[in-house]
């Protein structure tokens, strides 16, 4: 049994990681200030998880949380491109400085490895597809810049201090426990909850923009593999499915899942949004043993089922 710290463990990806670790019989600690995470996401796990309420920018709190841990899964961040455009200083404080605080605590505590939730937003709007880890980053938003800067801190801590780190560039992760009600909510939970409520989902733009949508179980798989995979330290890996899907195609698949035709309404494109995104996941397959076993159709079906069963999730 190993001891894991999940920062942001009450959030969407973090809480799914916590559940997977508990199911494996690991010892799990969570650090979360509950600014965007929900304690309800850990319902039923209270006896198996130590929750520390605090901020990743607070060095004393982070040191307490990291002490005695074998692995740190660093998921805590201030998410959303639009939010970062509205509040760039706050995005930098949490995503960059907060990550540095976590790294320094992990170094001093001599943890075995830190796995970081990086972002595909680091690539920006480069025309070449698919995105490969060796491409020159070109972020288009303060959020993208902050996630990339923290990614560089990861590799520098490996180079300068010998702290093992792995950065996972997530591509449009979706699934159960993703908050659909936030102004900054990701597209799939907004689409799903609108469809289940009989409302028309909103698409910003023509709907031909495409994403490499990644079901949450795939992201969990990548994180757990990254903790111990040999040859992974100091490196960056794409986490996705390697398949490009337009928003209109998502609406079409969602129509099939819910059993009725869904008609979206269109609004103006949003600043900072990337038009197309597609990952090359070869490196993650080769080094981590990553499989990306759940595709978008199955992932959408599982997501719809969760929202249907989970009371209060459909607005």
N, C-alpha and C positions, 0 to 999 in steps of 0.2 A: 504494500500500500504506500503510495506517494502522497505528498501534500501539495495541493494546487491552490494558488490564489487566482481568482478571476476578477479583474478590475471591471467595473461596469456589469457585474454579474446579475443585476436586476433588470438589465436591458434585454433587448430582443435576442441578439446573438449570444450575449453573455449568459442569459438564463437557460438557453438551450444547451450551452456548453456545461453549465452546472449540472443539469439533469443527466446528461450523458456521463459525466464523471461520477456522480452519485450511483448511477446504475452499474458502473464498473467497480464500485466498492472503494473508490479513492476518498481521501480526506480532503474536504473542500472548504475554502474560506472565500468570502465575497467582500469586496470593497466597493461601495456605491454611495453616492450622496443623494440618490433618488431624485435628481433634477430632471432626468428624462426617463430613468428606469422606474419600474413599478414593483413594489414588494410582492404584489399578487402573483408575479411571474415565478416566484419561488414557492408558491402554495403547495403544501404537502411535503416539502423538503426541510422544514424547520429543524427537525431533529438531526438532520444529517449535514447541515451547513452552518458555519459560523459567519454571521453577518456583521461587518464593521461598517457603520455609517460614517462616511467621511469623504473628503475631496482628494483627488490625486495630486493636487497642487500643494497639499499640506504635508511637508516632509516627515513630521513626527507621526502622523496617522499612517502614512504609507510605510514607514519603517516598521511600525507595529504590525501592519497587515502582512508584510513580506517575511517577517522573522520566522524562521523555521520551515519555510516553504522550499520544495524541490523545484517547482515550475511556476512561472507566472504567465497567465494568459491575459494579455493587456488589451482589453476591449473598450475601456472607458474612453469617451471622446465627446466633443460637442458636434453632433452630426449635422448634415444637410448643407448643400451648396448655397441655397437661398439664404439660410440663416447666417452663414459665414459672410455673405455679401452685406448683410444688414449689420453684423457685429464682428468685424474682422479681428479686433483686439481680443475679444473674448475667445474667439476661435483659436487664436495663437496661444493665449494663456493656458487653455486647457489641453489642446492637442499637442502643442510643442513643449511648453514648460512642464506640463503635467507628466508627459512621457519621460522627460529628462529626470524628474523627481523619482519616477518609478524605476528607471534604469539605475540611478545612483543607489537607491535602496537595495535593489537586487544585487548590485555589485558588492556592496558591503555585507549583505547577508549570504553571499556565496551561493546563490541559487544555481541550479544546473542549467536552466535555459529560460529565456524570455521569448514568448511568441506574441507577435504584435499584429494587431488588426490594421494593416495598411489599406490603401484604397486605389482602385483603378483610375480614380480622378487624377492621379499623378501623370497619366499619359496625356491628358488633354485632348485636343481635337486634331491629333496627327492623322493624316489621310490613310496611312498604311494600316491594313488589317490582315491578320489578327495582330493584337498587341503582344509583343514579346518582351520579356524582362530586360533584354539588352538594349531596347530602344531608349533614346534620350527623352527624359520626362519633359513635359511642357504643360503644367497645370494651368487651368483657366479661372480658378476661383481661389479666394483665401483658404477655403477648406482644403482644396487640392494641394496648395502650397504647404499648409500646416501638416497634413498627413505625410507628404513627401519629406519635409524637414525632419519629422520624427523618425521616419524610416532611415534617413541618413544617420541620425543619432544611434539607431540600433546597430548599424554596421560599424560605426566608429567605436562603440563600446566593445564590440568583438575585437576590432583591430587594436585598440589602445589598451584595453584592460583584460582581454581574454574572456569576457562574459559571453557565453553562447547566446545568440539571438537569431530569430527567424522572423522575416516579415512576409505576411500573406496579403497580397493585393486582392481584396474582395471585389467581385463584379456583381452588383445588383442582387444582393442576397434577399430572399423573401421566405415567408413561411409563418407558422404559428407563433404567437406572442408578439408579432410586429404591430405597433400601435397605428391604427388607421385614422385616429381622430386628431392627431397633431397637424398644425398648419404646414409642417415640414415633412409630412408622412410620405413614404415611398409609394411608387405608383401602384404596385400590385395590391397591397392592403386597401388602398382607396378604391381601386376597381372592384375588388371582391365585395367589400362591404356595401358599396353602392348597388352592385348587382343583386345582392341578397335582400336589399331594402327596396328594390323596385325603382331605384333612381338611375339616372344616366351618368355614367362616369365621365369625368372631365379629362380631355387630352390637351396638353399645351403644345400647339403646333398641329401639323397635318397627320400625325400618327405614324408616319413612315420612318421616324427615328427608331433605331434598333438598339437592343441591349443583349448582353450575354447574361440572362437571368439564371441565378444559382440558388437552388433550394437549400434551406438551412441545414439539412442533414449533411450536405456536401461540405459546407463550411465547417461544421463540427468535425467531420472526418479529417479534413485538412489540418485543423488545429491539433487534434490528438496525435496524428502522425508526426506533425512538426516538432512535438515535444522531445521525441527520442530518435528521429530519423538520422542515421549517420551521414555525414557530408553535407548537412543542411545549414550548419551554423554560419552566420554572417551573410546569408543569401536571401534573395527575394523571390517569391513564387506567386504566380497568378492562381487565383482560386475562382473557378467558374465551370461552365460545362463545355465550352468550345463551340457553342451554337448561337447564332445571331437570330433574334426574334423581334419583329416590329411591334409597336404598341397596338396596331390594328390586328395583328395576328394574335396577340394576347387576348384582345376582346373577343376574337373569333373562337379561340380555345375555351375561354371562360363561358361563352354562350353554350358550347357543347356540354360543359361540366354542369352548369346550372339548369340546362334544359329549356332555355328560351333565348331568343335573339336579343342581344344587348346593343343598344344604339348609344354611342358616345356623343358628347357635345365638345366642340373645339373652342379653345381660347388661344390668345397670343402666346408665342414661344417665350420662355423665361430666360433671363440673362444668366450666362454661365453654364447653361445646359449643353451637354455634348450630344452631337447628332447621332453618331454611330459608335458602338463599342463591341469588340469581340476579342476574346482571349485565346492565346495559344497556351494550352495547359500541359504541353509536352514535358517541361522541366519538372513540374509537380508530380507527374506520373512517374518519371524516371527516378527522381531523388526521394520523394516522400512516399511513393507507392499509392498516390491519390487516384481514386477511380471515378469520382463524380457520378455516382451510380443512379441518381434521381434526376430525370429530365424535367423540362418545364411542364409538360402535360400532367405527369404524375404529381409533380410538386403543386400545381394549381389545384388538382383534385383533393390532395391532402389538406391544403390550406383552406379551401372552401369548407371541407368537412369540419375542420377545427373551429372556424368562425361560426358555423351553424350550431355547433354543440356548446360553444363557450358563451354563456349568457352575458349580455351587455357589450359584446364586441361589435355588434352590428348597429351602427348609428341610425 
